Amino acid sequence: MKIRQSIIDKLSTALSPTHLEVVNESHMHSVPPDSETHFKVIAVSPLFDGKRAVARHQMLYALLQEELDGEVHALSLHTFTQQEWTKRQQQVSASPDCAGGGK
């Protein structure tokens, strides 16, 4: 749980999010038990106002560079303004199961 917590800490500090979820989805992939390699991030922040999705994602990639250079293999990013999040009824699609590897 240390990588997940690191992601939460960094994003909470940098983004001042009104909503933040960091979901470890490693169990859905062909990795050893208790791995921290695949994450889904749902972030709602006023810092995203006026920014396109690409700029938002670049912002998160920069914040999480250390984790991405380390054990994190995949990062699914869902970034919203408060207005976008409300319009989506505070929901994102479920992640698909792993299509490769041994599962």
N, CA, C and O atoms as a GROMACS GRO file, in nm:
protein
  412
    1MET      N    1   0.082  -0.121   0.000
    1MET     CA    2   0.000   0.000   0.000
    1MET      C    3   0.086   0.127   0.000
    1MET      O    4   0.031   0.237   0.002
    2LYS      N    5   0.216   0.114  -0.002
    2LYS     CA    6   0.298   0.234   0.008
    2LYS      C    7   0.296   0.317  -0.121
    2LYS      O    8   0.302   0.440  -0.113
    3ILE      N    9   0.289   0.254  -0.238
    3ILE     CA   10   0.285   0.331  -0.363
    3ILE      C   11   0.150   0.403  -0.375
    3ILE      O   12   0.146   0.521  -0.410
    4ARG      N   13   0.043   0.334  -0.346
    4ARG     CA   14  -0.090   0.396  -0.350
    4ARG      C   15  -0.094   0.516  -0.257
    4ARG      O   16  -0.144   0.622  -0.295
    5GLN      N   17  -0.042   0.503  -0.138
    5GLN     CA   18  -0.043   0.613  -0.042
    5GLN      C   19   0.044   0.729  -0.090
    5GLN      O   20   0.009   0.845  -0.069
    6SER      N   21   0.154   0.698  -0.153
    6SER     CA   22   0.240   0.802  -0.208
    6SER      C   23   0.166   0.881  -0.316
    6SER      O   24   0.176   1.004  -0.321
    7ILE      N   25   0.092   0.812  -0.400
    7ILE     CA   26   0.013   0.878  -0.505
    7ILE      C   27  -0.093   0.968  -0.442
    7ILE      O   28  -0.110   1.083  -0.483
    8ILE      N   29  -0.163   0.916  -0.342
    8ILE     CA   30  -0.265   0.995  -0.274
    8ILE      C   31  -0.204   1.120  -0.211
    8ILE      O   32  -0.257   1.230  -0.226
    9ASP      N   33  -0.093   1.103  -0.142
    9ASP     CA   34  -0.028   1.216  -0.075
    9ASP      C   35   0.014   1.324  -0.174
    9ASP      O   36  -0.012   1.442  -0.152
   10LYS      N   37   0.079   1.283  -0.282
   10LYS     CA   38   0.128   1.381  -0.381
   10LYS      C   39   0.013   1.455  -0.449
   10LYS      O   40   0.017   1.577  -0.464
   11LEU      N   41  -0.090   1.381  -0.490
   11LEU     CA   42  -0.201   1.445  -0.560
   11LEU      C   43  -0.283   1.532  -0.467
   11LEU      O   44  -0.331   1.638  -0.507
   12SER      N   45  -0.300   1.489  -0.343
   12SER     CA   46  -0.375   1.569  -0.246
   12SER      C   47  -0.306   1.702  -0.220
   12SER      O   48  -0.370   1.807  -0.214
   13THR      N   49  -0.175   1.697  -0.205
   13THR     CA   50  -0.098   1.818  -0.177
   13THR      C   51  -0.096   1.912  -0.297
   13THR      O   52  -0.118   2.033  -0.282
   14ALA      N   53  -0.072   1.860  -0.415
   14ALA     CA   54  -0.053   1.944  -0.533
   14ALA      C   55  -0.184   1.994  -0.594
   14ALA      O   56  -0.189   2.105  -0.647
   15LEU      N   57  -0.290   1.914  -0.587
   15LEU     CA   58  -0.413   1.948  -0.658
   15LEU      C   59  -0.523   2.008  -0.572
   15LEU      O   60  -0.616   2.069  -0.624
   16SER      N   61  -0.514   1.992  -0.441
   16SER     CA   62  -0.624   2.032  -0.352
   16SER      C   63  -0.757   1.983  -0.409
   16SER      O   64  -0.849   2.062  -0.430
   17PRO      N   65  -0.768   1.852  -0.434
   17PRO     CA   66  -0.886   1.800  -0.502
   17PRO      C   67  -1.012   1.807  -0.415
   17PRO      O   68  -1.007   1.797  -0.292
   18THR      N   69  -1.125   1.825  -0.483
   18THR     CA   70  -1.253   1.816  -0.413
   18THR      C   71  -1.298   1.670  -0.409
   18THR      O   72  -1.384   1.633  -0.329
   19HIS      N   73  -1.239   1.589  -0.494
   19HIS     CA   74  -1.264   1.444  -0.494
   19HIS      C   75  -1.138   1.376  -0.547
   19HIS      O   76  -1.081   1.419  -0.647
   20LEU      N   77  -1.096   1.271  -0.480
   20LEU     CA   78  -0.980   1.195  -0.524
   20LEU      C   79  -0.998   1.048  -0.489
   20LEU      O   80  -1.025   1.013  -0.374
   21GLU      N   81  -0.984   0.964  -0.589
   21GLU     CA   82  -0.984   0.819  -0.568
   21GLU      C   83  -0.859   0.764  -0.636
   21GLU      O   84  -0.829   0.798  -0.750
   22VAL      N   85  -0.788   0.680  -0.564
   22VAL     CA   86  -0.673   0.610  -0.621
   22VAL      C   87  -0.699   0.462  -0.596
   22VAL      O   88  -0.691   0.414  -0.482
   23VAL      N   89  -0.729   0.391  -0.703
   23VAL     CA   90  -0.770   0.251  -0.693
   23VAL      C   91  -0.658   0.162  -0.746
   23VAL      O   92  -0.615   0.177  -0.861
   24ASN      N   93  -0.612   0.071  -0.663
   24ASN     CA   94  -0.512  -0.026  -0.706
   24ASN      C   95  -0.584  -0.135  -0.785
   24ASN      O   96  -0.660  -0.213  -0.728
   25GLU      N   97  -0.561  -0.140  -0.915
   25GLU     CA   98  -0.625  -0.239  -1.001
   25GLU      C   99  -0.529  -0.350  -1.042
   25GLU      O  100  -0.555  -0.422  -1.139
   26SER      N  101  -0.421  -0.363  -0.970
   26SER     CA  102  -0.320  -0.464  -1.004
   26SER      C  103  -0.377  -0.605  -1.002
   26SER      O  104  -0.335  -0.690  -1.081
   27HIS      N  105  -0.472  -0.630  -0.914
   27HIS     CA  106  -0.530  -0.765  -0.904
   27HIS      C  107  -0.602  -0.807  -1.033
   27HIS      O  108  -0.629  -0.926  -1.052
   28MET      N  109  -0.631  -0.712  -1.120
   28MET     CA  110  -0.698  -0.741  -1.247
   28MET      C  111  -0.599  -0.780  -1.357
   28MET      O  112  -0.639  -0.804  -1.471
   29HIS      N  113  -0.472  -0.786  -1.322
   29HIS     CA  114  -0.367  -0.810  -1.420
   29HIS      C  115  -0.279  -0.928  -1.378
   29HIS      O  116  -0.290  -0.978  -1.266
   30SER      N  117  -0.194  -0.970  -1.467
   30SER     CA  118  -0.106  -1.085  -1.441
   30SER      C  119   0.018  -1.040  -1.366
   30SER      O  120   0.128  -1.030  -1.422
   31VAL      N  121  -0.001  -1.014  -1.238
   31VAL     CA  122   0.108  -0.971  -1.151
   31VAL      C  123   0.098  -1.049  -1.020
   31VAL      O  124  -0.008  -1.104  -0.990
   32PRO      N  125   0.205  -1.055  -0.944
   32PRO     CA  126   0.200  -1.127  -0.816
   32PRO      C  127   0.098  -1.064  -0.721
   32PRO      O  128   0.066  -0.946  -0.732
   33PRO      N  129   0.046  -1.143  -0.628
   33PRO     CA  130  -0.048  -1.091  -0.528
   33PRO      C  131   0.013  -0.972  -0.453
   33PRO      O  132   0.134  -0.965  -0.432
   34ASP      N  133  -0.073  -0.878  -0.414
   34ASP     CA  134  -0.035  -0.759  -0.338
   34ASP      C  135   0.056  -0.663  -0.416
   34ASP      O  136   0.124  -0.581  -0.355
   35SER      N  137   0.056  -0.673  -0.548
   35SER     CA  138   0.136  -0.581  -0.630
   35SER      C  139   0.074  -0.442  -0.630
   35SER      O  140  -0.046  -0.425  -0.605
   36GLU      N  141   0.155  -0.344  -0.660
   36GLU     CA  142   0.110  -0.207  -0.678
   36GLU      C  143   0.167  -0.156  -0.809
   36GLU      O  144   0.261  -0.076  -0.812
   37THR      N  145   0.108  -0.205  -0.919
   37THR     CA  146   0.161  -0.175  -1.052
   37THR      C  147   0.062  -0.107  -1.145
   37THR      O  148   0.102  -0.040  -1.240
   38HIS      N  149  -0.066  -0.123  -1.118
   38HIS     CA  150  -0.171  -0.070  -1.206
   38HIS      C  151  -0.270   0.011  -1.120
   38HIS      O  152  -0.328  -0.041  -1.025
   39PHE      N  153  -0.288   0.139  -1.157
   39PHE     CA  154  -0.375   0.225  -1.077
   39PHE      C  155  -0.473   0.301  -1.164
   39PHE      O  156  -0.445   0.335  -1.279
   40LYS      N  157  -0.589   0.327  -1.106
   40LYS     CA  158  -0.689   0.415  -1.166
   40LYS      C  159  -0.700   0.536  -1.074
   40LYS      O  160  -0.720   0.522  -0.953
   41VAL      N  161  -0.685   0.655  -1.132
   41VAL     CA  162  -0.694   0.779  -1.056
   41VAL      C  163  -0.814   0.858  -1.107
   41VAL      O  164  -0.828   0.884  -1.226
   42ILE      N  165  -0.900   0.895  -1.014
   42ILE     CA  166  -1.011   0.984  -1.044
   42ILE      C  167  -0.987   1.110  -0.961
   42ILE      O  168  -0.987   1.106  -0.838
   43ALA      N  169  -0.965   1.221  -1.030
   43ALA     CA  170  -0.933   1.345  -0.961
   43ALA      C  171  -1.021   1.459  -1.011
   43ALA      O  172  -1.037   1.479  -1.132
   44VAL      N  173  -1.078   1.532  -0.915
   44VAL     CA  174  -1.158   1.650  -0.944
   44VAL      C  175  -1.089   1.766  -0.874
   44VAL      O  176  -1.071   1.764  -0.752
   45SER      N  177  -1.049   1.866  -0.952
   45SER     CA  178  -0.973   1.976  -0.893
   45SER      C  179  -1.004   2.108  -0.962
   45SER      O  180  -1.025   2.112  -1.084
   46PRO      N  181  -1.007   2.217  -0.885
   46PRO     CA  182  -1.023   2.348  -0.948
   46PRO      C  183  -0.903   2.385  -1.036
   46PRO      O  184  -0.915   2.472  -1.122
   47LEU      N  185  -0.790   2.320  -1.016
   47LEU     CA  186  -0.673   2.346  -1.100
   47LEU      C  187  -0.692   2.299  -1.244
   47LEU      O  188  -0.615   2.337  -1.332
   48PHE      N  189  -0.793   2.216  -1.268
   48PHE     CA  190  -0.821   2.167  -1.402
   48PHE      C  191  -0.907   2.263  -1.483
   48PHE      O  192  -0.921   2.247  -1.605
   49ASP      N  193  -0.965   2.363  -1.417
   49ASP     CA  194  -1.050   2.459  -1.488
   49ASP      C  195  -0.972   2.523  -1.602
   49ASP      O  196  -0.861   2.573  -1.582
   50GLY      N  197  -1.030   2.522  -1.723
   50GLY     CA  198  -0.968   2.584  -1.838
   50GLY      C  199  -0.858   2.503  -1.903
   50GLY      O  200  -0.798   2.547  -2.001
   51LYS      N  201  -0.831   2.383  -1.851
   51LYS     CA  202  -0.726   2.298  -1.909
   51LYS      C  203  -0.790   2.180  -1.984
   51LYS      O  204  -0.889   2.123  -1.940
   52ARG      N  205  -0.729   2.146  -2.096
   52ARG     CA  206  -0.774   2.030  -2.172
   52ARG      C  207  -0.725   1.903  -2.102
   52ARG      O  208  -0.636   1.908  -2.017
   53ALA      N  209  -0.783   1.791  -2.139
   53ALA     CA  210  -0.747   1.664  -2.077
   53ALA      C  211  -0.598   1.634  -2.088
   53ALA      O  212  -0.538   1.585  -1.992
   54VAL      N  213  -0.538   1.663  -2.201
   54VAL     CA  214  -0.395   1.636  -2.220
   54VAL      C  215  -0.311   1.713  -2.118
   54VAL      O  216  -0.219   1.656  -2.058
   55ALA      N  217  -0.342   1.839  -2.097
   55ALA     CA  218  -0.267   1.920  -1.999
   55ALA      C  219  -0.288   1.867  -1.857
   55ALA      O  220  -0.194   1.867  -1.777
   56ARG      N  221  -0.406   1.824  -1.827
   56ARG     CA  222  -0.435   1.767  -1.694
   56ARG      C  223  -0.352   1.641  -1.673
   56ARG      O  224  -0.290   1.622  -1.568
   57HIS      N  225  -0.351   1.555  -1.774
   57HIS     CA  226  -0.276   1.430  -1.763
   57HIS      C  227  -0.127   1.456  -1.751
   57HIS      O  228  -0.058   1.392  -1.673
   58GLN      N  229  -0.077   1.551  -1.830
   58GLN     CA  230   0.065   1.586  -1.820
   58GLN      C  231   0.099   1.634  -1.680
   58GLN      O  232   0.207   1.604  -1.628
   59MET      N  233   0.008   1.707  -1.619
   59MET     CA  234   0.027   1.757  -1.484
   59MET      C  235   0.044   1.639  -1.386
   59MET      O  236   0.133   1.639  -1.302
   60LEU      N  237  -0.044   1.539  -1.399
   60LEU     CA  238  -0.037   1.423  -1.310
   60LEU      C  239   0.086   1.338  -1.338
   60LEU      O  240   0.149   1.287  -1.246
   61TYR      N  241   0.120   1.321  -1.466
   61TYR     CA  242   0.241   1.245  -1.499
   61TYR      C  243   0.364   1.309  -1.437
   61TYR      O  244   0.451   1.239  -1.385
   62ALA      N  245   0.371   1.441  -1.443
   62ALA     CA  246   0.486   1.510  -1.383
   62ALA      C  247   0.489   1.490  -1.232
   62ALA      O  248   0.596   1.468  -1.174
   63LEU      N  249   0.373   1.499  -1.168
   63LEU     CA  250   0.366   1.480  -1.022
   63LEU      C  251   0.405   1.339  -0.980
   63LEU      O  252   0.461   1.318  -0.872
   64LEU      N  253   0.374   1.242  -1.066
   64LEU     CA  254   0.394   1.101  -1.031
   64LEU      C  255   0.512   1.038  -1.106
   64LEU      O  256   0.518   0.916  -1.120
   65GLN      N  257   0.604   1.120  -1.153
   65GLN     CA  258   0.717   1.070  -1.231
   65GLN      C  259   0.797   0.963  -1.157
   65GLN      O  260   0.838   0.864  -1.216
   66GLU      N  261   0.819   0.983  -1.029
   66GLU     CA  262   0.896   0.887  -0.949
   66GLU      C  263   0.829   0.750  -0.948
   66GLU      O  264   0.897   0.648  -0.964
   67GLU      N  265   0.698   0.746  -0.930
   67GLU     CA  266   0.625   0.619  -0.929
   67GLU      C  267   0.625   0.555  -1.067
   67GLU      O  268   0.638   0.433  -1.080
   68LEU      N  269   0.610   0.637  -1.171
   68LEU     CA  270   0.610   0.584  -1.308
   68LEU      C  271   0.747   0.533  -1.350
   68LEU      O  272   0.757   0.440  -1.430
   69ASP      N  273   0.852   0.592  -1.296
   69ASP     CA  274   0.988   0.545  -1.323
   69ASP      C  275   1.018   0.418  -1.243
   69ASP      O  276   1.115   0.347  -1.271
   70GLY      N  277   0.935   0.391  -1.143
   70GLY     CA  278   0.956   0.275  -1.057
   70GLY      C  279   0.863   0.161  -1.094
   70GLY      O  280   0.863   0.114  -1.207
   71GLU      N  281   0.784   0.117  -0.998
   71GLU     CA  282   0.702  -0.003  -1.013
   71GLU      C  283   0.570   0.016  -1.086
   71GLU      O  284   0.511  -0.082  -1.132
   72VAL      N  285   0.523   0.138  -1.099
   72VAL     CA  286   0.392   0.160  -1.162
   72VAL      C  287   0.404   0.136  -1.313
   72VAL      O  288   0.481   0.202  -1.382
   73HIS      N  289   0.325   0.041  -1.360
   73HIS     CA  290   0.326   0.001  -1.500
   73HIS      C  291   0.215   0.071  -1.579
   73HIS      O  292   0.233   0.102  -1.697
   74ALA      N  293   0.102   0.094  -1.515
   74ALA     CA  294  -0.012   0.153  -1.584
   74ALA      C  295  -0.086   0.250  -1.492
   74ALA      O  296  -0.102   0.225  -1.373
   75LEU      N  297  -0.129   0.359  -1.551
   75LEU     CA  298  -0.198   0.463  -1.477
   75LEU      C  299  -0.316   0.511  -1.562
   75LEU      O  300  -0.297   0.577  -1.665
   76SER      N  301  -0.435   0.479  -1.518
   76SER     CA  302  -0.556   0.523  -1.587
   76SER      C  303  -0.601   0.653  -1.521
   76SER      O  304  -0.630   0.655  -1.401
   77LEU      N  305  -0.608   0.761  -1.599
   77LEU     CA  306  -0.638   0.892  -1.543
   77LEU      C  307  -0.776   0.940  -1.587
   77LEU      O  308  -0.810   0.938  -1.705
   78HIS      N  309  -0.854   0.982  -1.490
   78HIS     CA  310  -0.986   1.041  -1.512
   78HIS      C  311  -0.984   1.173  -1.437
   78HIS      O  312  -0.997   1.175  -1.314
   79THR      N  313  -0.970   1.282  -1.510
   79THR     CA  314  -0.952   1.413  -1.449
   79THR      C  315  -1.067   1.505  -1.488
   79THR      O  316  -1.102   1.516  -1.606
   80PHE      N  317  -1.127   1.571  -1.389
   80PHE     CA  318  -1.246   1.651  -1.413
   80PHE      C  319  -1.244   1.782  -1.336
   80PHE      O  320  -1.183   1.793  -1.230
   81THR      N  321  -1.313   1.880  -1.392
   81THR     CA  322  -1.348   1.999  -1.315
   81THR      C  323  -1.470   1.961  -1.231
   81THR      O  324  -1.530   1.856  -1.253
   82GLN      N  325  -1.506   2.044  -1.136
   82GLN     CA  326  -1.623   2.013  -1.054
   82GLN      C  327  -1.749   2.006  -1.140
   82GLN      O  328  -1.834   1.920  -1.120
   83GLN      N  329  -1.760   2.097  -1.236
   83GLN     CA  330  -1.877   2.099  -1.324
   83GLN      C  331  -1.886   1.970  -1.408
   83GLN      O  332  -1.993   1.913  -1.423
   84GLU      N  333  -1.772   1.926  -1.461
   84GLU     CA  334  -1.770   1.801  -1.540
   84GLU      C  335  -1.807   1.682  -1.453
   84GLU      O  336  -1.882   1.594  -1.496
   85TRP      N  337  -1.755   1.679  -1.332
   85TRP     CA  338  -1.781   1.568  -1.240
   85TRP      C  339  -1.929   1.562  -1.204
   85TRP      O  340  -1.987   1.454  -1.200
   86THR      N  341  -1.988   1.676  -1.179
   86THR     CA  342  -2.131   1.682  -1.146
   86THR      C  343  -2.213   1.636  -1.266
   86THR      O  344  -2.310   1.560  -1.250
   87LYS      N  345  -2.176   1.681  -1.385
   87LYS     CA  346  -2.248   1.642  -1.507
   87LYS      C  347  -2.242   1.490  -1.529
   87LYS      O  348  -2.337   1.430  -1.580
   88ARG      N  349  -2.130   1.429  -1.492
   88ARG     CA  350  -2.114   1.284  -1.507
   88ARG      C  351  -2.184   1.208  -1.395
   88ARG      O  352  -2.178   1.085  -1.390
   89GLN      N  353  -2.249   1.279  -1.306
   89GLN     CA  354  -2.314   1.221  -1.189
   89GLN      C  355  -2.215   1.146  -1.102
   89GLN      O  356  -2.247   1.043  -1.043
   90GLN      N  357  -2.094   1.200  -1.096
   90GLN     CA  358  -1.986   1.148  -1.012
   90GLN      C  359  -1.957   1.001  -1.038
   90GLN      O  360  -1.942   0.922  -0.945
   91GLN      N  361  -1.949   0.966  -1.167
   91GLN     CA  362  -1.923   0.827  -1.204
   91GLN      C  363  -1.826   0.820  -1.322
   91GLN      O  364  -1.824   0.908  -1.408
   92VAL      N  365  -1.746   0.714  -1.323
   92VAL     CA  366  -1.662   0.680  -1.438
   92VAL      C  367  -1.689   0.534  -1.472
   92VAL      O  368  -1.738   0.458  -1.389
   93SER      N  369  -1.657   0.497  -1.593
   93SER     CA  370  -1.676   0.359  -1.636
   93SER      C  371  -1.584   0.265  -1.560
   93SER      O  372  -1.475   0.304  -1.518
   94ALA      N  373  -1.628   0.144  -1.543
   94ALA     CA  374  -1.544   0.042  -1.480
   94ALA      C  375  -1.430   0.008  -1.574
   94ALA      O  376  -1.446   0.010  -1.696
   95SER      N  377  -1.318  -0.024  -1.518
   95SER     CA  378  -1.201  -0.064  -1.598
   95SER      C  379  -1.223  -0.205  -1.652
   95SER      O  380  -1.281  -0.290  -1.584
   96PRO      N  381  -1.176  -0.231  -1.774
   96PRO     CA  382  -1.190  -0.366  -1.830
   96PRO      C  383  -1.090  -0.461  -1.764
   96PRO      O  384  -0.988  -0.419  -1.709
   97ASP      N  385  -1.120  -0.588  -1.772
   97ASP     CA  386  -1.027  -0.689  -1.724
   97ASP      C  387  -0.906  -0.691  -1.816
   97ASP      O  388  -0.913  -0.648  -1.931
   98CYS      N  389  -0.797  -0.742  -1.765
   98CYS     CA  390  -0.672  -0.752  -1.840
   98CYS      C  391  -0.694  -0.842  -1.963
   98CYS      O  392  -0.753  -0.949  -1.954
   99ALA      N  393  -0.646  -0.795  -2.076
   99ALA     CA  394  -0.663  -0.871  -2.200
   99ALA      C  395  -0.538  -0.954  -2.233
   99ALA      O  396  -0.540  -1.033  -2.327
  100GLY      N  397  -0.433  -0.935  -2.159
  100GLY     CA  398  -0.310  -1.006  -2.191
  100GLY      C  399  -0.257  -1.085  -2.073
  100GLY      O  400  -0.323  -1.096  -1.970
  101GLY      N  401  -0.139  -1.138  -2.090
  101GLY     CA  402  -0.076  -1.212  -1.982
  101GLY      C  403  -0.144  -1.345  -1.955
  101GLY      O  404  -0.201  -1.406  -2.045
  102GLY      N  405  -0.137  -1.389  -1.832
  102GLY     CA  406  -0.186  -1.522  -1.796
  102GLY      C  407  -0.324  -1.528  -1.739
  102GLY      O  408  -0.363  -1.632  -1.686
  103LYS      N  409  -0.402  -1.420  -1.748
  103LYS     CA  410  -0.535  -1.421  -1.689
  103LYS      C  411  -0.640  -1.453  -1.791
  103LYS      O  412  -0.758  -1.459  -1.759
   0.00000   0.00000   0.00000
